[in-house]
Amino acid sequence: MLEYAVKTPPQHGRWQDFPRCVVCYRHPAFTANMATTVDIISGGLFELGMGAGWNVGEPDSYGIELGAIKQRLDRFEEGVEVIVRLLGQEVAGFVGE
């Protein structure tokens, strides 16, 4: 299952929210690539939702350390910046931690 907020119009006229992408699970470039693919497949109905993570059990199940709040927020900030650049520019670069 994709861990993104995909909003699709159901038959009753309400939008459905699905889980958010937690930045520590996937590389931001990979996330941007998947977001672009799902947006194309959905005909432009894709909406990427992201979070810094809060549930220790989720990253533990992947063998990933969640980290302290500051670490999570720093990774989140960098991840969002990378994804915004990749989705908004034809050529993008980034130097981060």
Secondary structure, DSSP 8 states (H G I E B T S, - for coil): ---S-B----TTS-------EEGGGS-HHHHHHHHHHHHHHTTS-B---EE----THHHHHTT-----HHHHHHHHHHHHHHHHHHHH-SS------
